[in-house]
Amino acid sequence: MRSRMPGMWWGTAIEAPDPSALARFYSELVGWPIGHEEPGTAILAAPGGATYVVFQQATDYRRPVWPPVEGEQRPMMHLDFQVGDLASAVDEALALGAMLADHQPQENVRVLLDPAGHPFCLCRDD
């Protein structure tokens, strides 16, 4: 995008039934602070950067199904996090409220579901 200049922010928006609760989950998971919060919206801001993740209130929210099932709400995107120790990273995420998905497609990746049901991956990339 030619109109973007260095230092301009960018990010992604994720729908959730409780944006503040989901923002707190990811804040604890990745160590980013909640930079802004208001009714229906909570924003995580990467320290020292221009990247953010915004969580937005979704009325009629439907949890995505992993793995995808025809006729059900598909995951439209997911977040990937590289980790050094897969087992301990999974334990930390579970302690914060994530759930381990039944379907695990790769040995060096663990698919988990956040408290709103969005899948995310913890990846050991040697």
C-alpha positions in Angstrom: 0.0 0.0 0.0 1.8 3.1 -1.2 0.1 5.5 1.3 1.6 3.6 4.3 4.5 5.3 6.0 7.0 3.9 8.5 5.5 3.8 12.0 1.8 3.6 10.9 -0.1 0.9 12.7 -1.6 -2.2 11.3 -3.4 -5.2 12.8 -6.2 -7.7 12.7 -9.7 -7.7 14.2 -11.1 -10.8 15.9 -14.8 -11.2 16.7 -15.7 -12.5 20.1 -18.7 -12.7 22.4 -16.7 -11.1 25.2 -13.9 -9.0 23.7 -12.4 -7.9 27.0 -12.1 -11.4 28.3 -10.5 -12.6 25.1 -8.1 -9.7 25.1 -7.1 -10.6 28.7 -6.5 -14.2 27.6 -4.2 -13.2 24.7 -2.5 -10.4 26.8 -1.5 -13.1 29.3 -0.5 -15.6 26.6 1.8 -13.3 24.6 2.7 -10.6 27.2 1.3 -7.7 25.3 -0.6 -5.0 27.2 -4.2 -4.0 26.6 -3.7 -0.6 25.0 -7.3 0.4 24.9 -10.6 -0.9 26.1 -14.2 0.3 25.8 -17.6 -1.4 25.7 -17.5 -3.9 22.8 -13.8 -3.4 22.0 -10.4 -4.3 23.5 -7.1 -3.8 21.8 -3.7 -5.5 22.4 -0.7 -3.4 21.4 2.7 -4.9 20.6 5.3 -3.3 22.9 7.4 -0.9 20.9 5.7 -1.5 17.7 2.8 -0.5 15.5 1.0 -3.8 15.5 -2.2 -4.5 17.3 -5.0 -7.1 17.7 -8.4 -5.7 18.3 -11.2 -7.8 19.8 -14.7 -6.7 18.7 -18.1 -7.6 20.1 -20.0 -9.9 17.9 -23.7 -10.3 18.6 -24.9 -13.7 17.2 -21.3 -15.1 17.6 -20.9 -18.7 16.4 -17.8 -20.6 17.6 -15.7 -21.9 14.8 -15.4 -25.7 14.4 -11.9 -27.3 14.2 -11.2 -29.2 12.1 -13.7 -27.6 9.6 -17.0 -29.4 9.2 -19.2 -28.8 6.2 -22.2 -26.6 7.1 -20.6 -25.4 10.4 -18.9 -22.1 11.1 -15.3 -22.5 9.7 -12.3 -20.8 11.3 -11.7 -17.8 9.0 -8.1 -17.3 10.3 -5.9 -18.3 13.1 -2.8 -17.1 15.0 0.5 -18.9 15.0 3.1 -18.5 17.8 6.6 -20.0 17.6 7.7 -21.5 20.9 10.9 -23.0 22.2 9.3 -25.7 24.4 6.1 -27.0 23.0 5.0 -29.0 26.1 5.4 -26.1 28.5 3.8 -23.6 26.1 0.8 -25.9 25.8 0.6 -26.2 29.6 0.8 -22.4 30.0 -2.0 -21.8 27.4 -4.2 -24.5 29.1 -3.7 -22.8 32.5 -4.9 -19.5 31.0 -8.1 -21.1 29.7 -7.3 -22.6 26.3 -8.4 -26.1 25.3 -6.4 -28.6 23.4 -8.1 -29.4 20.0 -8.8 -33.1 19.4 -7.3 -33.0 15.9 -3.6 -32.4 15.8 -2.3 -32.4 12.2 1.5 -32.0 12.9 3.9 -33.4 15.4 5.7 -30.0 16.0 2.5 -28.0 16.2 -0.3 -28.0 18.8 -3.7 -26.6 17.8 -5.5 -25.1 20.8 -8.8 -23.3 21.1 -9.0 -19.9 22.9 -11.9 -19.3 25.3 -14.1 -18.1 22.4 -13.3 -21.2 20.3 -10.9 -19.6 17.8 -8.1 -22.1 16.9 -4.5 -20.9 17.4 -1.2 -22.8 16.9 1.8 -23.2 19.1 4.7 -24.2 16.8 8.1 -25.6 17.7 10.2 -24.6 14.7 13.6 -26.1 15.0 
